């Protein structure tokens, strides 16, 4: 029996979705529960499962298409089954649906968004939906820190680590599993796949909303124009009526002697190590540092956390921080608080970290500096030309 697959409503405020990828092609057999297509909104990327089994008789909306909630996207049917009646219903519905009118081009504003992270690309999409002609300039990668080297990749690793830990200690739950191990290379491949899928979703969302994306570094040359330098060194001028600065943040390396040595890394490099190191010193006991302490200690790495303040997680409730510290300590993580790092030296056995007011030094094969992030800046000359309005924080 033929079945109409529609765009699901994935949230209370969702009115439409963009088809990012079809996992099956026309003529393929689809089993109920298999991932049929990937849909994206300005808030999420979601794999939609087939509601019924059948052959994919027709794909109504191709990749990049924007579809209202509950509108048909495909038809499932038995082999050779006639689906003309379903097509007719779709056609009738389209005829009855009033066409959306876009704002007059005479009132179109030129909006330039600098930065393609969660702040920038969402602002670009919304401005385009309101009728503006939008150009988004991104220096490195769409999706920003969160999608590429922050929240998303770390959560992929932590998800696997959570499963591994549960199985490794399964006897507590009555599970008997032998030889549980983590294949680091495959885990890295999965992390990269998840990141690429989400970044690709952002790209499709921008394209489907008519946003022009330029890759390069933007510098203000006047109150109404920026110069964009592409990775190849080519320069172009982009003019605008309104500029949205959403340049985000990046890891900061404090000016400590030895922090430029090979083997001293930031959270960016910690997400793409070729193998699990035998030992790691994490400089900074905040959220980022403890995420990596949790990941690597669970995989057998000897982890030491060095924090300058009296305790870890200074912005978190003290009782919660104490519980997290206890859990990590049981996994073998060693903590040194009220300990300011004064330098790093390379020796034959790896890297040695020196700490103020501590007679003891710490040695490890990797030093992960996860102490702070700083805001990326744009040309300061813009402040001389025009006032900048900041969002409330």
RADA-V790362 format. One record per residue. RES is the residue in three letters. OMEGA is omega in degrees with one decimal (999 if undefined). NEAR is the number of other ideal C-beta (glycine too) atoms within 8 Angstrom. D_CENTER is the distance of its C-alpha to the mean C-alpha in Angstrom with 1 decimal. Layout:
res=RES omega=OMEGA near=NEAR d_center=D_CENTER
res=RES omega=OMEGA near=NEAR d_center=D_CENTER
//
This chain:
res=UNK omega=-177.6 near=5 d_center=40.2
res=UNK omega=-176.2 near=14 d_center=37.8
res=UNK omega=178.2 near=10 d_center=34.7
res=UNK omega=176.1 near=10 d_center=32.5
res=UNK omega=-176.9 near=11 d_center=28.7
res=UNK omega=176.5 near=9 d_center=27.2
res=UNK omega=-177.8 near=12 d_center=23.9
res=UNK omega=173.4 near=9 d_center=23.1
res=UNK omega=-172.3 near=7 d_center=22.5
res=UNK omega=178.7 near=9 d_center=19.3
res=UNK omega=-176.2 near=8 d_center=19.8
res=UNK omega=-176.3 near=3 d_center=22.7
res=UNK omega=-178.0 near=4 d_center=21.6
res=UNK omega=176.9 near=11 d_center=20.5
res=UNK omega=-179.1 near=5 d_center=23.1
res=UNK omega=178.6 near=10 d_center=21.7
res=UNK omega=178.6 near=13 d_center=19.0
res=UNK omega=175.7 near=15 d_center=18.2
res=UNK omega=-178.6 near=15 d_center=19.0
res=UNK omega=-176.0 near=13 d_center=16.2
res=UNK omega=170.3 near=9 d_center=18.0
res=UNK omega=179.4 near=10 d_center=21.3
res=UNK omega=177.9 near=9 d_center=21.6
res=UNK omega=176.3 near=9 d_center=25.4
res=UNK omega=-178.0 near=7 d_center=27.9
res=UNK omega=-178.8 near=7 d_center=31.1
res=UNK omega=179.9 near=5 d_center=33.8
res=UNK omega=171.7 near=8 d_center=31.6
res=UNK omega=-178.7 near=7 d_center=32.4
res=UNK omega=178.5 near=13 d_center=29.8
res=UNK omega=178.3 near=7 d_center=30.2
res=UNK omega=-179.1 near=9 d_center=29.4
res=UNK omega=175.6 near=5 d_center=26.1
res=UNK omega=176.8 near=10 d_center=24.7
res=UNK omega=-176.8 near=9 d_center=21.4
res=UNK omega=178.9 near=13 d_center=22.9
res=UNK omega=179.4 near=14 d_center=20.1
res=UNK omega=-179.6 near=14 d_center=16.5
res=UNK omega=178.7 near=14 d_center=16.2
res=UNK omega=171.1 near=13 d_center=13.7
res=UNK omega=178.4 near=13 d_center=14.3
res=UNK omega=-178.3 near=6 d_center=13.0
res=UNK omega=-174.1 near=5 d_center=11.6
res=UNK omega=169.9 near=7 d_center=10.5
res=UNK omega=-170.2 near=9 d_center=10.9
res=UNK omega=176.1 near=10 d_center=13.9
res=UNK omega=-177.0 near=7 d_center=16.3
res=UNK omega=-179.1 near=9 d_center=19.8
res=UNK omega=177.6 near=9 d_center=22.7
res=UNK omega=-178.2 near=14 d_center=26.2
res=UNK omega=179.9 near=6 d_center=28.4
res=UNK omega=174.9 near=7 d_center=31.5
res=UNK omega=178.0 near=8 d_center=32.7
res=UNK omega=175.5 near=13 d_center=34.2
res=UNK omega=177.2 near=11 d_center=34.0
res=UNK omega=-173.2 near=16 d_center=31.5
res=UNK omega=-177.1 near=12 d_center=34.4
res=UNK omega=172.3 near=9 d_center=32.5
res=UNK omega=-174.8 near=10 d_center=29.1
res=UNK omega=-176.3 near=8 d_center=29.6
res=UNK omega=-179.5 near=8 d_center=26.3
res=UNK omega=-179.2 near=7 d_center=24.8
res=UNK omega=-178.8 near=8 d_center=21.2
res=UNK omega=-179.8 near=9 d_center=20.1
res=UNK omega=178.4 near=9 d_center=22.6
res=UNK omega=-171.6 near=8 d_center=22.1
res=UNK omega=174.5 near=12 d_center=24.0
res=UNK omega=176.1 near=8 d_center=25.4
res=UNK omega=178.5 near=12 d_center=25.0
res=UNK omega=177.0 near=6 d_center=27.9
res=UNK omega=-179.6 near=9 d_center=28.6
res=UNK omega=174.4 near=11 d_center=29.4
res=UNK omega=-179.4 near=12 d_center=27.0
res=UNK omega=176.5 near=14 d_center=29.1
res=UNK omega=172.3 near=15 d_center=32.3
res=UNK omega=-178.6 near=14 d_center=33.1
res=UNK omega=171.4 near=12 d_center=36.7
res=UNK omega=-177.9 near=8 d_center=39.3
res=UNK omega=178.2 near=5 d_center=40.3
res=UNK omega=-177.5 near=3 d_center=42.5
res=UNK omega=179.3 near=9 d_center=42.2
res=UNK omega=-179.6 near=5 d_center=42.8
res=UNK omega=-176.8 near=11 d_center=39.9
res=UNK omega=-179.4 near=6 d_center=41.7
res=UNK omega=178.1 near=8 d_center=42.1
res=UNK omega=177.6 near=11 d_center=38.4
res=UNK omega=-179.6 near=10 d_center=37.9
res=UNK omega=177.6 near=8 d_center=40.7
res=UNK omega=179.2 near=9 d_center=39.1
res=UNK omega=-179.3 near=11 d_center=35.9
res=UNK omega=179.4 near=8 d_center=38.0
res=UNK omega=-180.0 near=8 d_center=40.0
res=UNK omega=-179.9 near=10 d_center=36.9
res=UNK omega=180.0 near=7 d_center=35.6
res=UNK omega=-178.2 near=6 d_center=39.1
res=UNK omega=-178.7 near=5 d_center=39.2
res=UNK omega=-179.8 near=7 d_center=35.8
res=UNK omega=-179.4 near=3 d_center=36.3
res=UNK omega=177.5 near=4 d_center=34.5
res=UNK omega=179.4 near=4 d_center=32.1
res=UNK omega=179.5 near=4 d_center=33.4
res=UNK omega=-179.5 near=4 d_center=31.2
res=UNK omega=179.9 near=8 d_center=32.4
res=UNK omega=-178.5 near=5 d_center=35.1
res=UNK omega=-179.1 near=5 d_center=34.1
res=UNK omega=-179.2 near=4 d_center=36.6
res=UNK omega=-175.2 near=7 d_center=34.5
res=UNK omega=176.9 near=10 d_center=31.2
res=UNK omega=173.6 near=10 d_center=29.5
res=UNK omega=-179.0 near=11 d_center=27.7
res=UNK omega=177.8 near=15 d_center=24.3
res=UNK omega=179.3 near=16 d_center=22.3
res=UNK omega=179.0 near=17 d_center=18.8
res=UNK omega=-178.2 near=13 d_center=17.9
res=UNK omega=-176.0 near=14 d_center=14.1
res=UNK omega=176.8 near=15 d_center=11.4
res=UNK omega=-177.9 near=13 d_center=8.7
res=UNK omega=176.3 near=9 d_center=8.6
res=UNK omega=-174.8 near=10 d_center=12.2
res=UNK omega=-173.9 near=18 d_center=13.4
res=UNK omega=176.6 near=17 d_center=12.4
res=UNK omega=177.7 near=9 d_center=13.4
res=UNK omega=-179.8 near=11 d_center=16.6
res=UNK omega=180.0 near=17 d_center=17.3
res=UNK omega=-177.7 near=13 d_center=17.3
res=UNK omega=178.4 near=9 d_center=19.4
res=UNK omega=178.2 near=13 d_center=21.8
res=UNK omega=179.1 near=13 d_center=22.3
res=UNK omega=178.9 near=7 d_center=23.1
res=UNK omega=173.5 near=7 d_center=25.6
res=UNK omega=-179.6 near=9 d_center=27.3
res=UNK omega=169.9 near=11 d_center=26.2
res=UNK omega=-167.7 near=9 d_center=25.9
res=UNK omega=171.3 near=13 d_center=22.4
res=UNK omega=177.7 near=14 d_center=21.3
res=UNK omega=-179.7 near=15 d_center=17.8
res=UNK omega=-179.5 near=17 d_center=17.8
res=UNK omega=-175.4 near=12 d_center=14.9
res=UNK omega=-170.6 near=7 d_center=16.0
res=UNK omega=-178.6 near=3 d_center=13.5
res=UNK omega=177.1 near=9 d_center=10.3
res=UNK omega=-179.7 near=12 d_center=9.1
res=UNK omega=175.9 near=14 d_center=5.8
res=UNK omega=-178.9 near=15 d_center=6.8
res=UNK omega=-174.2 near=11 d_center=6.5
res=UNK omega=-175.9 near=10 d_center=4.0
res=UNK omega=-170.5 near=16 d_center=1.1
res=UNK omega=-174.9 near=12 d_center=4.7
res=UNK omega=-178.4 near=7 d_center=6.9
res=UNK omega=-171.4 near=11 d_center=6.3
res=UNK omega=-172.1 near=7 d_center=5.9
res=UNK omega=-178.9 near=12 d_center=4.4
res=UNK omega=178.7 near=13 d_center=6.8
res=UNK omega=179.9 near=12 d_center=9.3
res=UNK omega=174.3 near=8 d_center=9.6
res=UNK omega=179.8 near=13 d_center=10.4
res=UNK omega=-178.1 near=12 d_center=12.9
res=UNK omega=178.0 near=11 d_center=14.3
res=UNK omega=178.3 near=8 d_center=14.8
res=UNK omega=179.8 near=11 d_center=16.9
res=UNK omega=178.3 near=13 d_center=18.6
res=UNK omega=177.7 near=8 d_center=19.6
res=UNK omega=-179.7 near=8 d_center=21.2
res=UNK omega=-179.6 near=11 d_center=22.9
res=UNK omega=-179.8 near=9 d_center=24.3
res=UNK omega=179.5 near=9 d_center=25.6
res=UNK omega=-179.7 near=10 d_center=27.4
res=UNK omega=178.7 near=8 d_center=28.6
res=UNK omega=-173.2 near=8 d_center=30.2
res=UNK omega=-178.2 near=12 d_center=31.1
res=UNK omega=177.3 near=7 d_center=34.8
res=UNK omega=-178.4 near=5 d_center=34.3
res=UNK omega=-177.9 near=7 d_center=33.2
res=UNK omega=178.8 near=6 d_center=35.9
res=UNK omega=175.9 near=7 d_center=33.7
res=UNK omega=-178.7 near=6 d_center=35.2
res=UNK omega=-177.7 near=8 d_center=32.8
res=UNK omega=172.1 near=4 d_center=33.9
res=UNK omega=174.2 near=4 d_center=32.1
res=UNK omega=-179.9 near=8 d_center=28.5
res=UNK omega=177.9 near=4 d_center=26.3
res=UNK omega=174.2 near=8 d_center=22.8
res=UNK omega=-173.0 near=6 d_center=22.5
res=UNK omega=-178.8 near=9 d_center=20.1
res=UNK omega=178.6 near=6 d_center=19.9
res=UNK omega=177.2 near=7 d_center=19.1
res=UNK omega=177.0 near=12 d_center=16.4
res=UNK omega=178.5 near=9 d_center=14.8
res=UNK omega=179.3 near=8 d_center=15.3
res=UNK omega=178.0 near=10 d_center=13.7
res=UNK omega=179.9 near=12 d_center=10.5
res=UNK omega=-179.9 near=8 d_center=10.6
res=UNK omega=-180.0 near=8 d_center=11.6
res=UNK omega=179.8 near=11 d_center=8.8
res=UNK omega=-178.8 near=14 d_center=6.2
res=UNK omega=-179.9 near=8 d_center=9.1
res=UNK omega=-178.5 near=12 d_center=9.8
res=UNK omega=178.0 near=12 d_center=6.8
res=UNK omega=176.2 near=13 d_center=7.3
res=UNK omega=177.1 near=10 d_center=10.9
res=UNK omega=177.9 near=13 d_center=10.8
res=UNK omega=179.9 near=14 d_center=10.0
res=UNK omega=179.5 near=10 d_center=12.7
res=UNK omega=178.7 near=13 d_center=15.1
res=UNK omega=178.7 near=14 d_center=14.8
res=UNK omega=-179.3 near=14 d_center=15.7
res=UNK omega=-177.3 near=10 d_center=18.4
res=UNK omega=177.1 near=10 d_center=19.8
res=UNK omega=174.7 near=11 d_center=20.2
res=UNK omega=179.5 near=8 d_center=22.0
res=UNK omega=176.1 near=13 d_center=19.8
res=UNK omega=-178.6 near=7 d_center=20.8
res=UNK omega=175.9 near=13 d_center=18.1
res=UNK omega=176.9 near=12 d_center=19.5
res=UNK omega=179.9 near=8 d_center=18.1
res=UNK omega=-179.8 near=11 d_center=19.7
res=UNK omega=-177.5 near=6 d_center=20.6
res=UNK omega=174.0 near=13 d_center=22.3
res=UNK omega=178.0 near=9 d_center=25.3
res=UNK omega=175.0 near=13 d_center=27.6
res=UNK omega=175.3 near=7 d_center=31.1
res=UNK omega=179.2 near=6 d_center=32.5
res=UNK omega=-175.3 near=7 d_center=31.6
res=UNK omega=-177.6 near=6 d_center=30.9
res=UNK omega=172.8 near=11 d_center=29.4
res=UNK omega=173.3 near=14 d_center=26.9
res=UNK omega=-178.0 near=11 d_center=27.4
res=UNK omega=176.8 near=13 d_center=24.5
res=UNK omega=-178.0 near=9 d_center=24.7
res=UNK omega=177.4 near=11 d_center=23.0
res=UNK omega=179.1 near=5 d_center=22.1
res=UNK omega=177.9 near=4 d_center=25.6
res=UNK omega=179.5 near=6 d_center=27.2
res=UNK omega=-177.0 near=6 d_center=28.3
res=UNK omega=176.5 near=8 d_center=28.6
res=UNK omega=-179.3 near=9 d_center=28.6
res=UNK omega=176.2 near=9 d_center=29.3
res=UNK omega=-179.7 near=13 d_center=27.3
res=UNK omega=-179.1 near=7 d_center=29.2
res=UNK omega=174.0 near=12 d_center=28.2
res=UNK omega=-177.5 near=6 d_center=29.7
res=UNK omega=177.1 near=9 d_center=26.7
res=UNK omega=175.0 near=11 d_center=23.9
res=UNK omega=-179.1 near=12 d_center=20.7
res=UNK omega=-178.7 near=8 d_center=19.3
res=UNK omega=-171.7 near=11 d_center=15.7
res=UNK omega=172.3 near=10 d_center=15.1
res=UNK omega=-175.5 near=12 d_center=12.9
res=UNK omega=179.7 near=7 d_center=13.5
res=UNK omega=179.7 near=8 d_center=13.8
res=UNK omega=179.6 near=10 d_center=15.4
res=UNK omega=174.3 near=8 d_center=19.2
res=UNK omega=179.0 near=9 d_center=21.9
res=UNK omega=-179.2 near=8 d_center=25.0
res=UNK omega=-179.8 near=4 d_center=28.3
res=UNK omega=179.4 near=10 d_center=29.6
res=UNK omega=177.8 near=6 d_center=32.0
res=UNK omega=-179.7 near=11 d_center=30.5
res=UNK omega=176.1 near=12 d_center=26.8
res=UNK omega=-177.8 near=5 d_center=26.9
res=UNK omega=172.3 near=9 d_center=28.3
res=UNK omega=-177.6 near=4 d_center=26.9
res=UNK omega=173.2 near=10 d_center=25.2
res=UNK omega=-171.4 near=11 d_center=23.8
res=UNK omega=172.3 near=11 d_center=20.1
res=UNK omega=178.8 near=10 d_center=17.1
res=UNK omega=178.2 near=12 d_center=13.9
res=UNK omega=-178.4 near=9 d_center=12.5
res=UNK omega=179.9 near=8 d_center=15.5
res=UNK omega=179.6 near=11 d_center=15.5
res=UNK omega=-178.8 near=11 d_center=12.6
res=UNK omega=174.1 near=7 d_center=14.7
res=UNK omega=-177.6 near=10 d_center=18.3
res=UNK omega=178.7 near=3 d_center=20.6
res=UNK omega=178.0 near=5 d_center=22.2
res=UNK omega=-179.1 near=8 d_center=22.4
res=UNK omega=179.1 near=11 d_center=24.6
res=UNK omega=-179.5 near=5 d_center=27.9
res=UNK omega=-178.2 near=13 d_center=27.2
res=UNK omega=170.6 near=15 d_center=24.8
res=UNK omega=178.4 near=15 d_center=25.4
res=UNK omega=178.4 near=15 d_center=22.5
res=UNK omega=-178.2 near=12 d_center=23.5
res=UNK omega=-178.4 near=13 d_center=22.2
res=UNK omega=175.7 near=14 d_center=22.4
res=UNK omega=-176.3 near=12 d_center=19.6
res=UNK omega=-176.7 near=7 d_center=16.6
res=UNK omega=-179.5 near=10 d_center=14.6
res=UNK omega=-178.0 near=16 d_center=17.9
res=UNK omega=173.4 near=15 d_center=18.8
res=UNK omega=-179.7 near=10 d_center=15.6
res=UNK omega=175.0 near=15 d_center=16.6
res=UNK omega=179.4 near=13 d_center=20.2
res=UNK omega=-178.1 near=13 d_center=19.7
res=UNK omega=-171.5 near=12 d_center=17.9
res=UNK omega=178.2 near=12 d_center=20.5
res=UNK omega=179.1 near=14 d_center=23.5
res=UNK omega=-179.0 near=10 d_center=23.1
res=UNK omega=174.9 near=10 d_center=23.4
res=UNK omega=178.5 near=5 d_center=26.6
res=UNK omega=176.5 near=11 d_center=25.6
res=UNK omega=-172.5 near=9 d_center=27.8
res=UNK omega=173.8 near=14 d_center=25.7
res=UNK omega=178.8 near=14 d_center=27.2
res=UNK omega=179.2 near=17 d_center=25.5
res=UNK omega=-176.7 near=15 d_center=27.3
res=UNK omega=-177.2 near=14 d_center=26.8
res=UNK omega=-177.1 near=8 d_center=28.9
res=UNK omega=-177.1 near=9 d_center=29.3
res=UNK omega=179.2 near=4 d_center=31.6
res=UNK omega=179.7 near=11 d_center=28.9
res=UNK omega=176.8 near=14 d_center=25.3
res=UNK omega=-174.8 near=13 d_center=22.7
res=UNK omega=-178.7 near=7 d_center=24.9
res=UNK omega=-178.5 near=4 d_center=23.0
res=UNK omega=175.8 near=9 d_center=23.2
res=UNK omega=-173.9 near=5 d_center=26.3
res=UNK omega=-178.8 near=7 d_center=28.8
res=UNK omega=177.8 near=6 d_center=29.6
res=UNK omega=179.3 near=9 d_center=26.0
res=UNK omega=179.9 near=12 d_center=25.5
res=UNK omega=178.4 near=8 d_center=28.7
res=UNK omega=179.6 near=8 d_center=27.7
res=UNK omega=179.1 near=12 d_center=24.5
res=UNK omega=179.3 near=12 d_center=26.6
res=UNK omega=179.3 near=8 d_center=29.1
res=UNK omega=-179.5 near=8 d_center=26.8
res=UNK omega=178.6 near=14 d_center=25.4
res=UNK omega=177.4 near=10 d_center=29.0
res=UNK omega=176.5 near=6 d_center=30.2
res=UNK omega=175.2 near=9 d_center=27.7
res=UNK omega=179.5 near=8 d_center=29.4
res=UNK omega=179.5 near=12 d_center=27.2
res=UNK omega=-176.4 near=8 d_center=29.7
res=UNK omega=170.5 near=12 d_center=29.2
res=UNK omega=178.8 near=12 d_center=31.0
res=UNK omega=-173.7 near=10 d_center=30.7
res=UNK omega=-174.9 near=7 d_center=32.6
res=UNK omega=-179.1 near=12 d_center=32.1
res=UNK omega=179.2 near=7 d_center=31.3
res=UNK omega=-178.1 near=13 d_center=30.5
res=UNK omega=179.6 near=8 d_center=33.0
res=UNK omega=177.2 near=9 d_center=32.5
res=UNK omega=176.6 near=15 d_center=31.5
res=UNK omega=174.7 near=8 d_center=34.0
res=UNK omega=177.5 near=10 d_center=33.8
res=UNK omega=-175.5 near=8 d_center=36.5
res=UNK omega=-178.8 near=2 d_center=37.6
res=UNK omega=178.6 near=4 d_center=35.8
res=UNK omega=-178.5 near=10 d_center=32.4
res=UNK omega=178.3 near=17 d_center=31.1
res=UNK omega=-178.5 near=11 d_center=33.1
res=UNK omega=178.4 near=15 d_center=31.7
res=UNK omega=-175.9 near=11 d_center=34.3
res=UNK omega=-179.6 near=14 d_center=34.1
res=UNK omega=177.1 near=8 d_center=36.3
res=UNK omega=177.1 near=5 d_center=39.2
res=UNK omega=177.1 near=9 d_center=38.5
res=UNK omega=-177.6 near=2 d_center=41.1
res=UNK omega=171.8 near=5 d_center=38.7
res=UNK omega=-177.8 near=8 d_center=36.2
res=UNK omega=-178.8 near=11 d_center=33.1
res=UNK omega=178.7 near=10 d_center=32.4
res=UNK omega=179.0 near=14 d_center=29.5
res=UNK omega=179.9 near=9 d_center=28.2
res=UNK omega=171.3 near=12 d_center=24.8
res=UNK omega=-176.8 near=14 d_center=24.2
res=UNK omega=-179.5 near=14 d_center=20.6
res=UNK omega=-178.5 near=13 d_center=20.6
res=UNK omega=-172.0 near=14 d_center=18.0
res=UNK omega=-175.7 near=10 d_center=20.2
res=UNK omega=170.3 near=7 d_center=18.6
res=UNK omega=176.8 near=8 d_center=16.3
res=UNK omega=-179.3 near=7 d_center=18.0
res=UNK omega=172.5 near=6 d_center=17.6
res=UNK omega=-176.2 near=9 d_center=17.5
res=UNK omega=170.7 near=5 d_center=20.8
res=UNK omega=-177.7 near=11 d_center=22.5
res=UNK omega=-178.4 near=6 d_center=26.1
res=UNK omega=-177.4 near=7 d_center=28.2
res=UNK omega=178.0 near=7 d_center=30.9
res=UNK omega=-179.4 near=12 d_center=29.3
res=UNK omega=179.1 near=6 d_center=30.5
res=UNK omega=-174.1 near=5 d_center=34.0
res=UNK omega=-171.1 near=8 d_center=34.0
res=UNK omega=177.7 near=5 d_center=32.4
res=UNK omega=179.0 near=3 d_center=31.3
res=UNK omega=177.6 near=7 d_center=27.6
res=UNK omega=-179.3 near=4 d_center=26.7
res=UNK omega=172.0 near=5 d_center=24.0
res=UNK omega=173.6 near=4 d_center=22.3
res=UNK omega=179.0 near=3 d_center=23.6
res=UNK omega=999 near=3 d_center=21.6
//
